[in-house]
Amino acid sequence: SIPTELGGMTRMESSFFLRSNSLSNAIPTELGGMTGMKFYFLLYSNRLSKAIPTELGGLTGMKSYFYLYTNRLSKAIPTELGALTGITQYFDLSSNRLCGAVPADVASIVSSASDSDVTTGNFVGPTPCAAVSGLVALVGSKTSIPFNCVSFSFKLDFRFFVYLFVVVDAMNVAESPLTLVSLTAFETFKS
């Protein structure tokens, strides 16, 4: 776990390196108090979980290298991250378990900052988080799911489709948004 006391380092401007340390649990909300940060806020390649704290949107002085990729972060991308408008390069939330629509201000950062990514390895896009949670539960938390739900663009091999379709077929189609997303993907695959 990341000690909450680290959030008290308000004058730290650069090189917060906690990458590749097998850290787990949630990112402490207190890290949002590190308002002096400008470069290298690196929490990537750990086992951090739960939602990205909205308080990280308070790091408005960030200019580059805001890395939360390759963790187990879930839920929607907080709109508050859209306040990090000074980032000109390296904003990366990829390879997590994030879901839902990318907030417009965050999408703006990604489109203007070079070498930035929030979609790869996540479930962001029009798919609601509830449907994604159901899919992760169906497939298993240790399975890497080889597709990206952005604009319902699926890249799956046939064996995975058959597995997903068989599992979905056993569900109640009328009550499951996951079923509708999956069946839409199956129809797209057939054509």
N, C-alpha and C positions, 0 to 999 in steps of 0.2 A: 504494500500500500504506500501511497505517497503521503508523507506527513503533512498535515494541514498547516503546520507552522511555516512551511516554505512560502506560503502566500503572503507572509509578512515582509518578504524581500521586495519592497516597493521601489527601491532605487536600482535594482538590477536591470540593466539595459540589454544584455546579450548573453548568449551561451547558457541557457537553461537546458542542459543535456540530461535527460532521464530516459534516453532511448535504449532499447535492447537490454532491459534489466529484469524481464519477467515480472514486472509490477502488475498487480491485479487490483480488483475492486474499482470503485468509481473515482473519477478525477475530482479532487476536492474543490468545492466551490470557492474556497479561499484563494485559489490560484488566480482568480479574477482580480485580486487585489494587487497583483504584480504590474501595476500600471506604468512602470518605467520601461517595460520590455519593448525592444525594437527589433531585435534579430535573434533567430535561433531559439524558438520555443519548441523544443523537440521532445515529444512524448511517444514517438512512434515505436513500433515493433515491441510491444509489451502485451499484456493481457488485460488491459483496462476495459471496464465494462460499464454498463448502464448508459444513461443519457449524457451528452456533452453538456456541461454546466452552462447555463445562460450567462453566468457571470464572466465567462471568458470573452464575451463581447466587450468587456471593459478594458481590454488590452488594446485600446485605440491607437497607441503609438507604434504598433507592429508595422514593420516595413517589408520583411521577408522571412521565410522559413518558419511558417506556422504549420507544424507537422503533427497530426494525430493519426496518421495512417497505420494500417496493420495492427489493429487492436480488436476488441470485441464490443465497441461502442454501438449502442442501439438507440432506437426511437428516432424522432425527426431531427433534422438539423435545426438548431435554434435560430430564430430570426435575428437574435441579438448579435450573432457573428457577422451580420451585415454591417455592423459599425466599424469593422476592421478595414476601412476604405483606403488606408495608407499602404496596404500590402501591394507590392508591385511584382512580386515573384514568389513562387514556392508556397502555395496554400494548398494543403493536401489532407483530405479526410477519407481517402480511398481505403478499400479493403477492410471495412468494418461491417456492421449490420444495420446501417442507417437506412431509414425508409421515409416515405412520403415525398411531397414536393420539395424541391430546392427553393428556399426563400429567394425572392427576386433580388434583394440586395446581396445575398451570398452568390447568386448566379452572376451578378455584375462583377464581383471581385474575381471569380473564377475566369470569366471571359476576358478581363483586362490584365490579370496577373499572369505572367509567363510561368510555364511548368506547374500548373495548378490542376487539381482533380478532386471531385467529390462524388463522382458516379461509379467509377470502376470498382467492382467488387461490393457494391452496395445495392440497395433496392430502391433507390430514389427515383422519383417520377410520379406518374399519376396513380400508382398502386397505393392504397391506404395502408398505414402501418399494421392495422389489424389483420389484413390479408397476408402481409409479409410474415407476421408472427405465426400465423397458421401454417404457412409454407415451411418455415424453419422448423417448426415442431414436427411436421410430417416427414421432412427429409432427414432431420437429425442435426443436432448442434455441432457435430464434429465433421459434417460433410461440407465440402466446398461446393457451392451451387454455381455451376458454370454458365450463368447468364446474368444479364443486366436488364432491369425492368424499365429503363428509360424509354418512354414512348412505346412501350410494349414491344420492343425489339428483342426477340429471344434468339439465342444461339445455343441450341441444344442438340446433342446427338440423338438418334432415334431411340436407343435403349432408355435414355432418361425420360423421353416423352412417354414411352410405354409405361414406365414405372409411375410417373406422375399421373398419367391418365387413369391407370388402374386404381391408384389411391384415391384420386378425386372422384372417380365414378362411384365409390362406396359412400361418398358424402351426400348430404341433402343439397341438391343443386339450387333449390329455391332460396335457401337461407345462407349460402356461403359466397361472399364476394371472391374468395380465393378460387372457387370452382369456376366462376365466370372468367376470371383472368386466365386461369389455366386452359379452359376450353377455347378461349379466344386464341391463345398461343398455339393450341393444337390445330385449330383451323388454319392459322397462318402457316404452320409447318406443312400441312397437306397441300396447300396451293403452290 
